[in-house]
Amino acid sequence: MTAGDHKYLPYGRQFLDEDDIQAVSDVLRGDWLTTGPTVTAFEDKFRAIAGSDHVVSCSSGTAALHMAYMALGLGPGDRVIVPSISFVATANGALYCGADVLFTDVDPGNGMMRARDVLNLIDGLTPDELASVGAITPVNLAGEVAEIEAINSIARQNGWKMIVDSCHAVGSCYGDGRTAGDCHFADMEVFSFHPVKTIAMGEGGAVTTNDAALYDKLCLLRNHGMERNPDKWTGRGAGKAQPWYYEMQHLGYNYRQSDIHSALGLSQLKKLPAFMEKRQKLVAKYDALLTDLSPHIRPIASPPGYGAVRHLYVVLIDFGALGTMREDFVAALSARNIGTQVHYIPIYAHPYYQDKYGELSRPGAEEYYARTLSLPLHVSLTEDDVTYVIEQIADIL
């Protein structure tokens, strides 16, 4: 079999089996398609896995970010600190609220915000700019874990709230064994269940928190800001027995998660331990095979002592030293049925943000972006597939 005859290996994809299909079919044959008991069951299961007091599921990771920023009451005049490398939703969610963002640099070895990047940023702020910062959102990129405890310490010293973007990090653990999502070092953490993530719901997201007041606010915000609890009514229905009545107390959105999506997510959560083990084995295989291609191609740097469950397998490639361009390298891999992707373009480099904030540059982010490439990583992949990918990379070079 020639390289072009090998099955196509996408950089990421969902893994579904008959249990998943049956779970969704059961909901379709039942009474509740949305806002029903399967949504609650999913939230209960995810809360147990994350270790938080509360979970609010929603329609996407982007919705989760938006809800989290709204729950903090951020708006015009406020600023949120975000890393330069992430999916645009990390920054967009703050702008949806009318706030602005400030971009930190990142570690060029893994693309994540470090405590020193935060300190470098705030050293360059005016007193008024610093006073306007209301929150900070580090990102656990690719399933790796950022310096969450150290960043949280800076946030607390400055009176900021902290949201951790863990959309890539379902199942990952912090250095002390705490699970991503337990909110020990954050006011809220957000997750995504897009098909290429560790578990798939089609589309879906969640916010975890240990703060009961934030939980109540999140529940309102995902459902048009409507309050159905008679004990919390303040309008014309207060104190009255009116079973039809509800109050819109905040400007919320339709960010609800359906029972159909929750059924798939609940079924997937039952497989999470197996998914985690498979991903970690594939990562170990990649790491071992890449030693022969070092230093020109190497995996991103993993912070020591953390338990990462990788959503993406990211390598850093010195294209200049290899005498090639990334687009040519990507095309050569594609011709051999190997899919790749770049995670991510610096957020500040997108035209919208250039128009809003002008030309920005962060040296660590630029270095990371110039070298980064995501190779195939998903549960359907085999160790033989990993060997094929590395063999083809070596042959191209």
Secondary structure, DSSP 8 states (H G I E B T S, - for coil): --GGGS--B-S------HHHHHHHHHHHTSS-SBSSHHHHHHHHHHHHHHT-SEEEEES-HHHHHHHHHHHTT--TT-EEEEESSS-THHHHHHHHTT-EEEEE---TTT----HHHHHHHHHTS-HHHHHHEEEE--B-GGG----HHHHHHHHHHHT-EEEEE-TT-TT-B-TTS-BTTS-TT-SEEEEE--TTSSS--SS-EEEEES-HHHHHHHHHHTBTTEE--GGG--STTTTS--TT--EE-S---B---BHHHHHHHHHHHHTHHHHHHHHHHHHHHHHHHHGGGTTTEEE----TT-B---SSEEEEE-HHHHT--HHHHHHHHHHTTB--B-----GGGSHHHHHHH-----HHHHHHHHHEEEE---TT--HHHHHHHHHHHHHH-
